[in-house]
């Protein structure tokens, strides 16, 4: 029906084309200035948090195991949207006010940290115990064995699923629009609220997300192919 209306009304078609063209720059600006930086910053912080959490969960220190386990369980057991709302709308009720962008970074980083920690933990545990024993036999400490022997091997195992997490994060950043971050989807909402062409603007935003994720998937494939060649040597 939507396409039929466009065909039957050339003026409407011209108007939609004009709206799509004029909205492209603001949407791309929202992606470049907010969506992409938000993804990169959140993923980097989340990755650091994930490594620390994974190491805490495999350590022999019970309090660390407990804290890390509760953190992972709480984040994985609650929706990301609820977490963002708690940080941005909930914390101000107890006097903690955080701006939209930092709130989004905190929420996404905590979410990535919990999910990625399980990936990294599984990758570390997949390394044969003989690797640890070999490292200890040549006089390495736990931290030296972890840094020089275990983590480099674990990284080759964890990179593919971590790449998937990164691509998913690109799409998840659209939720930041609900806490007033003017990223790409928020821009689409703002433009659509002035011309009421919601289908057009949301579809345009979806296409841009798809293009970004498509190129990231190509990069991911090349990285995995290079890792496969490295491992097969």
C-alpha positions, 0 to 999 in steps of 0.5 A: 500500500505504501509503494502504491501511494508513492506510484500514484502520487508523483509529488509525494514520491518527490517529497520522500526523495527530498526528505531522504536526501536531506536527512542523510547528512544528519543521520550520518553525522549522528553515526560519526559523532555519536554511534561510532565513538560510543561503540568504540569507547564502550567496547574498549572499556567493556573489554578491559572490564571483561578481562578483569572479570574473567581473571577474577572468576578463574582466580582462587580468591573466593571474594573476587569470584563472588563479586565477579559472579554476581556482576555477570549474573546481574548484567546478563539477567536484566535487559540492557534497556532497564540498565540504561534507565536505572543509570540515567533515570534511576540514579538521579533519585538518590542524588547521582546525576549523570549526563546522557552520553556518559550514562550510555557509555557506563551502561554499554561498558558494563553490559559488554564487560559481563558478556565478553568476560564469559567469552574470555573466561571460556577462551582461557579455560580452553588452553591446556593445563600443560601450557601453565605447567610448562610456563611454571617449569621455566620459572614463570610466575602466575602473572608472567605465564598469563601475560606471555603464554595464556592470554596470547593463545586465548586471544586467538580463540576469543577474537571471533566471538568478541567481534560478534559482540562488537557488531551487536554493540553497534546495533545496541547503541540505538537504545541510547536514543531513549536516554536522550543521546543524539546518536543516529537513531535519535536523529531519525526520531527527531527528523521524523517527528517534524515530517511524520515520515517515520517509515522512511526515516527509520528505514533509512537509519536501518540501512545505515546500520546494516551497511556499517555492520556489513563492512564490520562483518567483512573485516571480521571475516578477514581477521578470522581467515588470518587467524586460521592461517596463523594457527594452521602453521 
